[in-house]
Amino acid sequence: MKKFATLAVLAAASAASFAQSSVTLFGVADGNIQVGRGSANNKTGVGSGGNASSRIGFRGIEDLGGGLKAGFWLEAGYNQDDGTGNSNLASGTTSNNQFGADASGAGLRFARRATVSLIGDSWGEIRLGRDFSLQYLTGSAADVFGDNGVGASLATTYAVNVSGPVATRLSNSVTYFTPNFGGVYGALQAYRGEQNAGATKDNGNGYSGRLGYKNGPIDVSVAYGKTDYASDPANFRIGDIKEWGAAAAYDFGVATATLGYRKAEVKNAVFGDPESTAYIVGAKVPVGAGEIRASYSRGELEYTGVDAKADKYAIGYVHNLSKRTALYSTFAYVKNKGGSGIALNGSSLTSANDSSKGLDIGLRHAF
């Protein structure tokens, strides 16, 4: 009986231990038909991530007791159209980035996010690894298309043009997230080198901060970040980088309106200290089982002898078939000025200052 009782106690303790920790496999499968129209070349094909980036990952959390938890998050991007991995080493794609993609890779890598965390109910979270930059979290918060697909605003596109290595994600980072204090929230982030720009280990160090207020229908935030690079005369984007971001959203019940601003500067005298600025105005309107999304964004890129601008208009509809599955369609139009040459969905322009159109029709499933 004693042995039986001992085994019963051990089994109960083991069950309790398993109950206090969990590991989840999650992801998004998003495929779409992409249509792009440009002055030189039109393109139609199957693409990925028109509504949400296709991804697969693992996340887990363990309750350590006393209001303390440990967690991890490993997330890799992939391309739904051909099954290849997407390194996510830098933001932007050749269809939306004026200077082409920064980095890509066919292998499946946990480059979207790879973090381990210690979380306290009363004091917040400390997170280590590769994660979103705080300036991106704020700068893209006003994008009603979630920085995905043909409707994504120009905010990230233009930030990538100037500060590509750190425009979206950061490696070797330590981030502290505060708890919510009566609606006020914030975060501090520091990172060390190796930001995928050919920098040495001690090149690419930086820091950033974010402060916001979210209460009821309103959510506003601001962010600032600085990254140190030795200036490289041969590289447009290498030099000390500064970034600012601001976003606001208000839910009126019948619709949610958003405003956004993002600015990036790089200290590189050879190119006249390039800088980019972007503005966003957006709206989301719930309609039955779906949602209408619309936005206008403007981007401007300035450096020696160049003042390129673009205006982008986008409208789309997402129809939820269930909590996890949705059909969607988005149409976008971009007008280039001042030498800008942004094209949509793989189309191309014969010269700058032309316009481009793009259409996404797709299916998104989250698991």
Buried (B, 14 or more C-beta within 10 A) or exposed (E): EEEEEEEEEEEEEEEEEEEEBEEEEEBBBBBBBBBBBBBEEBBBEEBBBBBBBBBBBBBBBBBBEEEBBBBBBBBBBBBBBEEBBBBBBBBBBEBBBBBEBBBBEEEBBBBBBBBBBBBBEEEBBBBBBBBBBBBBBBBBBBBBBBBBBBBBBBBBBBBBBBBBBBBBBBBBBBBBBBBBEEEEBBBBBBBBBBBBBEBEEEBBBBBBBBBBBBEEEEBBBBBBBBBBBEBBEEBBBBBBBBBBBBBBBBEEEEBBBBBBBBBBBBBBEBBEBBBBBBBBBBBBBEEEEBBBBBBBBBBBBBBEEBEBBBBBBBBBBBBBEEEEBBBBBBBBBBBBBBBBBBBBBBBBBEEBBBBBBBBBBBBBBBE
